[in-house]
């Protein structure tokens, strides 16, 4: 029995010994290789490791961010030199207009380069005046001042959000003492806009005013601005030249949009958002009219008022000429009078007290008239006429069998909707407003056919991402199957099955007889199997001894096979 127990213990021990044997055999095989084979194996193993590491690193490349873009070529060279000195990895975009660095260090690197004065932007300002030397001619001083002023203006224009770069050219004529030779300075500005951006009229006017106000004696009309495509931005708007104002068109759109919102707020709770359509056309009067009128009306008889009255009456008593014309002696002397003592002499009258010979009378009578002075200035943007069109979708009802049915809206409800819309837009029949409300079935949205898979952007992106992983996996499999696995097979021996696994799964002998345990026997524990062997040894010791001899390779005569 002791022998059987020792045998069972030997059966459980071989796995550790087999592993040590495999390792020892691998070491012996490596030692048996010559120098060239060892170098080739090391090179193949290094190549495999490099392929695997490269695939992993390429698939897991660090995310990069833009450090600087649209920089000057001179600034780009200085930035790259500074990055190389700081040992910061970088790359340049395909178009050469951006420098990329790892996103984890982009902000730190940008601050360091800013501390070093990079990028300079290719512009110089009034810092040129800091390096002035004694003995410089007046012409050089003027040129330096002009360059500094151009650089400062360009820097200021670049601070606008829509502008990437700017250049300013000033034409400053030489000052003269003669007025007839005096010339005004002019300026030309070239701006480089960001993709998809544009300068509106207010921004263009701001740049023009900025440049004109920075140079003495410069008029705003002397400033020209172009963009990177060569389009002149300071020309007069063709709409303004034709009498149209873009702001007026935007005002019309705002008025129409506001009226559309009013109609939508009324009809949405009644029909739903997608069951009606409304459009408003507004005729806006932008004519600026100033009118002054002065009107006079005659007063009726009962309300007449006398403004002024003037009456003139003239009486003349003349006896006519007497005596010889021209002879004063033929005229009778006038009786002498003494007004203090005697009463005045009465005037001469005709015989019998006749009336004066001539009389003249005139009268002027002025009446007050009504006067009305009216000064009218009409405001801009008055609504002259509104035209409203509303289309209502048919109502959808269900039949008793559950099928949908569309019914048009009756005239009574259309009249009610018309009245609501009339009140919502401020309908005015005097100015000729019109409203038209009708009912019509709406067609459903037309579904566009989906693009094919090879044109779908999402599928293309997924294919690119999956291709990266597949390529990395292919490189790893190639390195394992073509390099690592053959080396392992050549150096390390194949694994040896343990006695316990051979006992459980069966083993094929030299005679080609395979032994396989039944499922019930496999389910038994090791102690149960050992007890069964002992029972067999007790019951038939001769057969057990013969079996042990066959295992040990001993024949019947005691020799080894």
Order of alpha helices (4+ residues) and beta strands (2+ residues): alpha-alpha-beta-alpha-beta-beta-alpha-alpha-beta-beta-alpha-beta-alpha-alpha-beta-beta-beta-beta-beta-beta-beta-beta-alpha-beta-alpha-alpha-alpha-beta-beta-alpha-alpha-alpha
